[in-house]
């Protein structure tokens, strides 16, 4: 479902490292530049609060997304969505710290309106520059695919979709007969494996993508020996479409190249950014909702006998067992080897419990789990340990979602997969969205999910 997108992004970014570097700093730089320009325009001082806001905005928007690869429409929608999300977070921080009075309303309003316009203009100009540069004959890079199977066709499609950025897909090489090739590859077959090196040399092919199955190792070795005598760049595409690829990238292990297939996105700087955002947001949110927590605690106590807080064993990061907090919404507490999911009109749920479950207020104590480091604000929702043991046997790559800390809300929940998962297919869809989140994590995506969660809480009827 999502593997095509993963490979497309990989092939696009491989020859675009300079563009990606520019894109990473473009959005943060333009956002701060717009703020400085508007402040100076209104003759306001660049004092400590202004510098603090500038640094905070730069940190929250770094690294920026590479929107040069998107259509202008998609880039515009993404810019506006990301900017509204960021402004909502800044407004929440300003309200919680009582620092909004340091800034003039006209400065903030002008900055809010000018920044997305400036970003969109920069993306539009950048795309035009890249297209003009890529259109030069000297900038074109011809590419061939070795292997006319399903994987080869996927790679060719990915190359075709980036032709506006300097790549010209030429055709396929394969020793198999036309009947054994994919129909899409047959008319573009250029020859067999022994023909690759000569063709690459004669036609100055710049990139060769090898998509042969791993069982063809002797042929791959022979091919590499031949093609390495040319100046073409070589890329080996492993036939791993049966595997859920998470953060796939090449690493160096003491001089030995290692291809990561399934790895957490939260390493290095990403780990620090994720943890810092969790701590800041969880602290602010707990301060703001403390009266709500007290009111819910009183409601739970009056609704039925039993403790206010319900604890349940869940699987956390790397599958380790953690204890998760929730406001008790049922008359019973299931945390044994068999845990029955809540269903619509479940007799175990109290009337007050039904209200806090429908509005997700029962999840609020999990912000304490975030401060403890057991959970994140955004991530795959944790399931009961008993449910994990059941579904890990039934759903492919189910436990991969535990490569990150579980979240209070997640990508699956804001895409309609909230509430009871009464069928294997529903759980499988939830897992697919969780894996998609792991593949494409950014801080901007986290902020987008938080904002969409607020809307879902008030307008979604799937939780009970």
VENCORFEN-V739619 format. One record per residue. N is the residue number from 0. RES is the residue in one letter. PHI is phi in radians with two decimals (NA if undefined). OMEGA is omega in whole degrees, -180 to 180 (* if undefined). Layout:
N_RES_PHI_OMEGA / N_RES_PHI_OMEGA
This chain:
0_X_NA_-176 / 1_X_-2.02_-173 / 2_X_-1.15_180 / 3_X_-1.00_-179 / 4_X_-1.13_-180 / 5_X_-1.10_-180 / 6_X_-1.18_-180 / 7_X_-1.05_-178 / 8_X_-1.18_-179 / 9_X_-1.11_-177 / 10_X_-1.21_179 / 11_X_-1.16_-172 / 12_X_-1.37_-176 / 13_X_-0.97_-179 / 14_X_-1.59_-172 / 15_X_-2.07_-175 / 16_X_-1.12_180 / 17_X_-1.16_178 / 18_X_-1.06_180 / 19_X_-1.11_179 / 20_X_-1.14_178 / 21_X_-1.09_-178 / 22_X_-1.11_-178 / 23_X_-1.09_-177 / 24_X_-1.80_-175 / 25_X_-1.14_-178 / 26_X_-1.08_177 / 27_X_-1.03_-178 / 28_X_-1.15_-179 / 29_X_-1.16_179 / 30_X_-1.11_179 / 31_X_-1.20_179 / 32_X_-1.05_179 / 33_X_-1.09_180 / 34_X_-1.13_179 / 35_X_-1.11_-179 / 36_X_-1.10_-180 / 37_X_-1.16_179 / 38_X_-1.06_179 / 39_X_-1.17_-179 / 40_X_-1.07_-180 / 41_X_-1.60_177 / 42_X_1.01_175 / 43_X_-1.62_-178 / 44_X_-1.34_172 / 45_X_-1.54_-176 / 46_X_-1.54_-176 / 47_X_-1.07_177 / 48_X_-1.04_180 / 49_X_-1.14_179 / 50_X_-1.14_178 / 51_X_-1.09_178 / 52_X_-1.10_179 / 53_X_-1.06_179 / 54_X_-1.14_180 / 55_X_-1.12_180 / 56_X_-1.12_179 / 57_X_-1.06_-179 / 58_X_-1.16_-177 / 59_X_-1.29_-178 / 60_X_-1.79_-180 / 61_X_-1.79_-5 / 62_X_-1.44_178 / 63_X_-1.34_180 / 64_X_-1.38_178 / 65_X_-1.40_-179 / 66_X_-1.51_177 / 67_X_-1.14_-178 / 68_X_-1.52_-176 / 69_X_-1.60_169 / 70_X_-1.21_-179 / 71_X_-1.07_179 / 72_X_-1.11_179 / 73_X_-1.11_179 / 74_X_-1.11_-180 / 75_X_-1.10_179 / 76_X_-1.09_-179 / 77_X_-1.17_179 / 78_X_-1.09_-178 / 79_X_-1.13_180 / 80_X_-1.08_-179 / 81_X_-1.12_-178 / 82_X_-1.20_177 / 83_X_-1.07_179 / 84_X_-1.08_-179 / 85_X_-1.12_179 / 86_X_-1.10_178 / 87_X_-1.08_179 / 88_X_-1.15_179 / 89_X_-1.12_178 / 90_X_-1.11_178 / 91_X_-1.10_179 / 92_X_-1.13_-180 / 93_X_-1.12_179 / 94_X_-1.16_-177 / 95_X_-1.16_-178 / 96_X_-1.67_179 / 97_X_0.96_-177 / 98_X_-1.96_-177 / 99_X_-1.16_-177 / 100_X_-1.23_178 / 101_X_-1.26_-174 / 102_X_-2.09_177 / 103_X_-1.25_-179 / 104_X_-1.04_-178 / 105_X_-1.18_177 / 106_X_-1.17_-179 / 107_X_-1.11_-179 / 108_X_-1.12_179 / 109_X_-1.10_179 / 110_X_-1.14_-179 / 111_X_-1.08_-179 / 112_X_-1.40_-174 / 113_X_-1.37_-173 / 114_X_-1.08_-180 / 115_X_-1.10_177 / 116_X_-1.14_179 / 117_X_-1.12_180 / 118_X_-1.13_180 / 119_X_-1.10_178 / 120_X_-1.08_179 / 121_X_-1.14_178 / 122_X_-1.13_-180 / 123_X_-1.08_179 / 124_X_-1.15_180 / 125_X_-1.06_179 / 126_X_-1.10_178 / 127_X_-1.13_179 / 128_X_-1.09_-180 / 129_X_-1.10_179 / 130_X_-1.15_178 / 131_X_-1.14_178 / 132_X_-1.15_-178 / 133_X_-1.24_-178 / 134_X_-1.30_179 / 135_X_-1.15_-180 / 136_X_-0.96_-178 / 137_X_-1.24_-178 / 138_X_-1.66_-179 / 139_X_-1.26_178 / 140_X_-2.16_177 / 141_X_-1.46_-176 / 142_X_-2.42_175 / 143_X_-2.20_179 / 144_X_-2.06_177 / 145_X_-1.70_-176 / 146_X_2.09_-177 / 147_X_-1.79_178 / 148_X_-1.51_-177 / 149_X_-1.07_-180 / 150_X_-1.16_179 / 151_X_-1.05_179 / 152_X_-1.13_178 / 153_X_-1.08_179 / 154_X_-1.13_180 / 155_X_-1.07_178 / 156_X_-1.11_179 / 157_X_-1.10_178 / 158_X_-1.17_179 / 159_X_-1.08_-177 / 160_X_-1.31_178 / 161_X_-2.01_-179 / 162_X_-1.15_177 / 163_X_-1.20_-178 / 164_X_-1.95_169 / 165_X_1.82_-177 / 166_X_-1.91_177 / 167_X_-2.04_177 / 168_X_-1.32_-173 / 169_X_-1.77_-178 / 170_X_2.95_-173 / 171_X_-1.98_169 / 172_X_-2.18_180 / 173_X_-2.85_-180 / 174_X_-1.45_-176 / 175_X_-1.31_178 / 176_X_-1.22_-178 / 177_X_-1.04_-178 / 178_X_-1.14_-177 / 179_X_-1.67_178 / 180_X_-1.57_172 / 181_X_-1.15_-179 / 182_X_-0.94_-179 / 183_X_-1.19_-177 / 184_X_-1.53_-173 / 185_X_-0.97_-177 / 186_X_-1.20_-178 / 187_X_-1.89_179 / 188_X_-1.26_-176 / 189_X_-1.76_-179 / 190_X_2.65_179 / 191_X_-1.66_-176 / 192_X_-1.13_-180 / 193_X_-1.23_-179 / 194_X_-1.59_-172 / 195_X_-1.08_-174 / 196_X_-1.04_180 / 197_X_-1.11_-179 / 198_X_-1.11_-179 / 199_X_-1.05_-179 / 200_X_-1.20_-175 / 201_X_-1.18_-175 / 202_X_-1.83_177 / 203_X_0.91_177 / 204_X_-1.21_-174 / 205_X_-1.62_-175 / 206_X_-2.40_178 / 207_X_-2.17_180 / 208_X_-1.90_-177 / 209_X_-1.67_-176 / 210_X_-2.11_-179 / 211_X_-1.23_178 / 212_X_-1.13_-177 / 213_X_-1.09_178 / 214_X_-1.20_-179 / 215_X_-1.67_-174 / 216_X_-0.96_179 / 217_X_-1.04_179 / 218_X_-1.19_179 / 219_X_-1.15_179 / 220_X_-1.07_179 / 221_X_-1.09_179 / 222_X_-1.10_-179 / 223_X_-1.08_179 / 224_X_-1.06_-180 / 225_X_-1.31_-174 / 226_X_-1.29_179 / 227_X_-1.20_174 / 228_X_-1.44_177 / 229_X_-1.87_179 / 230_X_-1.74_-177 / 231_X_-1.26_172 / 232_X_-1.38_-177 / 233_X_-1.92_177 / 234_X_-2.29_177 / 235_X_-1.76_-179 / 236_X_-1.83_-178 / 237_X_-1.10_178 / 238_X_-1.45_-175 / 239_X_-2.10_-179 / 240_X_-1.23_174 / 241_X_-1.50_-177 / 242_X_-2.02_175 / 243_X_-1.38_-177 / 244_X_-1.44_-180 / 245_X_-2.13_178 / 246_X_0.95_180 / 247_X_-1.14_178 / 248_X_-2.82_-180 / 249_X_-1.54_179 / 250_X_-2.20_178 / 251_X_-1.87_179 / 252_X_-2.01_180 / 253_X_0.94_177 / 254_X_1.58_-180 / 255_X_-1.82_179 / 256_X_-1.24_-179 / 257_X_-2.20_179 / 258_X_-1.63_176 / 259_X_-1.42_-180 / 260_X_-1.84_-179 / 261_X_-2.36_-175 / 262_X_-2.55_179 / 263_X_-1.20_175 / 264_X_-1.33_-173 / 265_X_-1.74_174 / 266_X_-2.24_176 / 267_X_1.05_-178 / 268_X_-1.07_180 / 269_X_-1.01_180 / 270_X_-1.13_179 / 271_X_-1.15_180 / 272_X_-1.10_-179 / 273_X_-1.10_-177 / 274_X_-1.20_-180 / 275_X_-1.12_179 / 276_X_-1.14_177 / 277_X_-1.09_-178 / 278_X_-1.13_-177 / 279_X_-1.14_-176 / 280_X_-1.20_-180 / 281_X_-1.11_179 / 282_X_-1.12_-180 / 283_X_-1.10_-178 / 284_X_-1.14_180 / 285_X_-1.10_178 / 286_X_-1.13_-177 / 287_X_-1.22_-174 / 288_X_-1.71_-177 / 289_X_-0.97_176 / 290_X_-1.11_178 / 291_X_-1.15_179 / 292_X_-1.03_180 / 293_X_-1.12_-180 / 294_X_-1.12_180 / 295_X_-1.17_179 / 296_X_-1.02_178 / 297_X_-1.13_180 / 298_X_-1.08_179 / 299_X_-1.12_-179 / 300_X_-1.08_-178 / 301_X_-1.42_-173 / 302_X_-1.32_-178 / 303_X_-2.96_179 / 304_X_-1.15_177 / 305_X_2.32_-179 / 306_X_-1.22_179 / 307_X_-1.30_-178 / 308_X_-1.73_177 / 309_X_-1.79_178 / 310_X_-1.88_-180 / 311_X_-2.48_178 / 312_X_-1.35_177 / 313_X_-2.31_173 / 314_X_-1.64_-180 / 315_X_-1.83_-178 / 316_X_-1.00_-180 / 317_X_1.04_175 / 318_X_1.42_179 / 319_X_-1.19_-176 / 320_X_-1.40_178 / 321_X_-2.25_176 / 322_X_-1.90_-177 / 323_X_-1.93_-179 / 324_X_-1.73_172 / 325_X_-2.58_169 / 326_X_-1.23_-179 / 327_X_-1.16_180 / 328_X_-2.08_-178 / 329_X_-2.08_177 / 330_X_-1.41_179 / 331_X_-2.16_178 / 332_X_-2.19_180 / 333_X_-1.70_177 / 334_X_-2.62_-178 / 335_X_-1.81_180 / 336_X_-1.17_177 / 337_X_-2.22_179 / 338_X_-2.16_-180 / 339_X_-1.47_179 / 340_X_-1.16_176 / 341_X_-1.21_179 / 342_X_-2.14_179 / 343_X_-1.11_-178 / 344_X_1.05_179 / 345_X_-1.13_-177 / 346_X_-1.16_-180 / 347_X_-1.29_-175 / 348_X_-1.50_177 / 349_X_-1.33_177 / 350_X_-0.99_178 / 351_X_-1.19_178 / 352_X_-1.09_178 / 353_X_-1.09_180 / 354_X_-1.16_-177 / 355_X_-1.28_175 / 356_X_-1.30_-178 / 357_X_-1.11_-179 / 358_X_-1.68_-180 / 359_X_1.11_178 / 360_X_-1.19_179 / 361_X_-1.17_-178 / 362_X_-1.50_-172 / 363_X_-1.02_178 / 364_X_-1.08_-180 / 365_X_-1.24_171 / 366_X_-1.12_173 / 367_X_-1.19_175 / 368_X_-1.04_178 / 369_X_-1.14_178 / 370_X_-1.09_178 / 371_X_-1.24_-178 / 372_X_1.56_180 / 373_X_-1.43_-176 / 374_X_-2.34_170 / 375_X_-2.02_176 / 376_X_-1.16_180 / 377_X_-2.08_179 / 378_X_2.97_177 / 379_X_-1.07_180 / 380_X_-1.13_179 / 381_X_-1.34_176 / 382_X_-1.84_177 / 383_X_-1.01_-179 / 384_X_-0.97_180 / 385_X_-1.09_179 / 386_X_-1.21_178 / 387_X_-1.07_-180 / 388_X_-1.09_179 / 389_X_-1.31_-171 / 390_X_-1.39_180 / 391_X_-1.12_178 / 392_X_-1.49_-172 / 393_X_-1.91_-173 / 394_X_-2.10_-180 / 395_X_-1.10_177 / 396_X_1.10_-178 / 397_X_-1.03_-174 / 398_X_-1.35_178 / 399_X_-1.10_-180 / 400_X_-1.10_179 / 401_X_-1.58_173 / 402_X_-1.29_176 / 403_X_-2.28_177 / 404_X_-1.19_176 / 405_X_-1.15_-175 / 406_X_-2.10_174 / 407_X_-1.24_174 / 408_X_-2.36_-176 / 409_X_-2.71_-179 / 410_X_-1.10_179 / 411_X_-1.17_-175 / 412_X_-1.18_-180 / 413_X_-1.48_175 / 414_X_-1.95_172 / 415_X_1.58_-178 / 416_X_-1.82_-178 / 417_X_-2.14_179 / 418_X_1.76_-174 / 419_X_-1.20_171 / 420_X_-1.91_-172 / 421_X_-1.49_177 / 422_X_-2.34_177 / 423_X_-1.08_-178 / 424_X_-1.12_178 / 425_X_-1.10_179 / 426_X_-1.17_178 / 427_X_-1.09_177 / 428_X_-1.13_178 / 429_X_-1.08_180 / 430_X_-1.13_179 / 431_X_-1.06_177 / 432_X_-1.18_177 / 433_X_-1.08_179 / 434_X_-1.19_176 / 435_X_-1.07_177 / 436_X_-1.10_180 / 437_X_-1.12_-179 / 438_X_-1.21_-167 / 439_X_-2.09_-175 / 440_X_-1.07_166 / 441_X_-2.54_176 / 442_X_-1.11_177 / 443_X_-1.07_177 / 444_X_-1.13_177 / 445_X_-1.04_-179 / 446_X_-1.12_178 / 447_X_-1.09_-180 / 448_X_-1.14_180 / 449_X_-1.08_180 / 450_X_-1.14_180 / 451_X_-1.17_178 / 452_X_-1.11_180 / 453_X_-1.05_179 / 454_X_-1.17_-179 / 455_X_-1.11_-178 / 456_X_-1.03_-176 / 457_X_-1.54_-173 / 458_X_-2.14_-179 / 459_X_-1.77_-178 / 460_X_-1.98_-173 / 461_X_-1.56_-179 / 462_X_-1.68_177 / 463_X_-2.77_*
